[in-house]
């Protein structure tokens, strides 16, 4: 049944037989890759192999001069912004109520 269905595929413009095996193979590779990407092994492969391949293909790019990266750890934040004494003193709580 499947063999007969597959062998009857023909191109519209020329009438020649069209073999769907390359298409079906591409679909299977896509589905397999999609299913693999949701597993921990697939995510590890993507991060280790995929990202490094993309960055090597892209090449080195210098960062823009206007960009500044700021990082703040929790202990530094607590030193700069003291915790409110009560929940009603919280800026978020106060702005929502008033």
Secondary structure as UniProt FT lines:
FT   HELIX           2..7
FT   TURN            12..14
FT   HELIX           21..37
FT   HELIX           40..45
FT   HELIX           46..50
FT   HELIX           51..58
FT   TURN            65..66
FT   HELIX           74..80
FT   HELIX           87..89
FT   HELIX           91..97
//
